[in-house]
Amino acid sequence: MYQRILVAYNGTPESRLALQECIRLSPGPAAQIHLLAVVTPVPIVLAGEFVAAVPTMDEELAERDAMAQVLESGRKLLAEAGLSVTPHLEVGEPITVISDLVNRYNIELVIVGHSRHKPFAMRWWRGSMDAVLVDKVRCSVLVAGECRKV
């Protein structure tokens, strides 16, 4: 049974599936559940001599506060299921942050949500976070998705 689990959560329905999968695994009270929310910085776009997008300090703080609330809602859901949860609110690119936490805490299992509803062309063009994550971390990865009713 997994004793150190990292669950990626950003408040979307797909990431909520990751929370539900963690609960379904019933890892027990001795397991360490690390719940991660990542604030992705807004990229600064330079076009010649012009800057197209520069986030303000207020926008960055608002995004961080919103993700902190999302993280707390996920923590409560897991805690109500009897799990011991350590929340992490990080800033950066999600795959890099997840990989860093896997190494820092010797994570044995990463759980992420996945949407089957993204258009195929978008998955092809941008790549799949799930596939990149599997290549980047040295542990098992559970990709939670909606189960089809038969």
C-alpha positions in Angstrom: 0.0 0.0 0.0 1.2 3.5 -0.8 2.3 5.5 2.2 3.4 8.8 0.6 0.9 10.2 -2.0 0.8 13.5 -3.8 -2.5 14.7 -5.1 -2.5 17.6 -7.6 -5.6 19.8 -7.2 -6.6 23.0 -8.8 -10.4 23.1 -8.2 -11.4 21.8 -11.6 -13.8 18.9 -12.0 -10.9 16.8 -13.3 -8.7 17.5 -10.3 -11.6 16.7 -8.0 -11.6 13.2 -9.6 -8.0 12.9 -8.3 -9.2 13.7 -4.7 -11.9 11.1 -5.1 -9.4 8.5 -6.3 -7.2 9.2 -3.3 -10.2 8.5 -1.0 -11.1 5.4 -2.9 -7.6 4.0 -2.4 -8.2 4.1 1.3 -4.6 4.5 2.2 -5.3 4.6 5.9 -4.4 7.1 8.7 -0.7 6.3 8.6 -0.3 7.4 5.0 1.0 10.9 4.3 -1.1 12.7 1.8 0.4 15.8 0.2 -2.2 18.0 -1.5 -0.7 20.3 -4.0 -2.1 23.5 -5.6 0.1 25.3 -8.1 -0.1 29.0 -9.0 1.2 29.3 -12.5 2.9 32.6 -13.1 1.5 34.7 -16.0 4.1 34.7 -18.7 5.5 38.1 -19.8 5.3 38.3 -23.5 7.8 40.4 -25.3 7.1 41.5 -28.9 10.0 43.6 -30.2 10.2 46.6 -27.8 6.7 46.1 -26.4 5.6 44.1 -23.5 2.2 42.5 -24.2 1.3 41.2 -20.7 2.7 42.1 -17.3 0.8 40.8 -14.3 0.2 43.3 -11.5 1.0 42.5 -7.9 -2.7 42.7 -7.2 -3.5 40.1 -9.9 -0.8 37.8 -8.5 -2.0 38.1 -5.0 -5.6 37.5 -6.1 -4.6 34.3 -7.9 -2.6 33.1 -4.9 -5.5 33.8 -2.6 -8.0 32.0 -4.9 -5.7 28.9 -5.1 -5.3 29.0 -1.3 -9.1 28.7 -1.0 -9.2 25.9 -3.5 -6.4 24.1 -1.6 -8.3 24.4 1.7 -11.5 23.0 0.2 -9.5 20.0 -1.1 -7.8 19.5 2.3 -11.1 19.5 4.1 -12.6 16.9 1.7 -9.6 14.6 2.3 -9.6 15.2 6.0 -13.3 14.4 6.3 -12.4 11.1 4.7 -10.1 10.4 7.6 -6.8 11.1 5.8 -3.8 13.0 7.2 -3.2 15.8 4.7 -0.3 18.2 4.3 -1.3 21.1 2.0 1.3 22.7 -0.4 0.7 26.0 -2.3 3.5 26.5 -4.7 4.3 28.9 -7.6 5.7 27.6 -10.8 5.1 25.3 -13.7 2.9 22.3 -12.5 5.1 19.5 -13.8 8.3 21.0 -12.4 6.7 21.6 -9.0 5.2 18.1 -8.9 8.6 16.6 -9.8 10.3 18.6 -7.1 7.8 17.5 -4.4 8.1 13.9 -5.5 11.9 14.1 -4.9 11.7 16.1 -1.7 9.1 13.9 0.1 10.0 10.5 -1.5 6.5 10.3 -3.0 5.4 6.8 -4.1 2.3 7.8 -6.0 1.1 10.9 -7.8 -2.6 11.3 -8.5 -3.7 13.7 -11.2 -7.1 14.3 -12.9 -7.6 14.1 -16.6 -10.3 15.3 -19.0 -11.3 13.2 -21.9 -13.3 16.1 -23.2 -10.3 18.2 -24.5 -10.3 18.3 -28.3 -7.9 15.8 -29.8 -6.1 18.5 -31.8 -5.5 20.5 -28.6 -3.9 17.5 -26.8 -1.8 16.8 -29.9 -0.6 20.4 -30.3 0.1 21.1 -26.7 1.1 17.6 -25.6 -0.3 15.8 -22.7 0.6 16.8 -19.1 0.1 13.2 -18.1 2.6 11.8 -20.5 5.3 14.5 -19.7 4.7 13.9 -15.9 5.2 10.1 -16.3 8.5 10.8 -17.9 9.6 13.3 -15.3 8.8 11.6 -12.0 10.3 8.4 -10.5 7.2 7.0 -9.0 3.8 5.6 -10.0 1.2 8.0 -11.5 -2.5 7.4 -11.3 -4.5 9.4 -13.9 -8.0 9.8 -12.6 -10.8 10.1 -15.1 -14.5 9.8 -15.3 -15.7 6.2 -15.4 -18.2 5.4 -18.1 -21.4 3.8 -17.0 -22.2 0.7 -19.0 
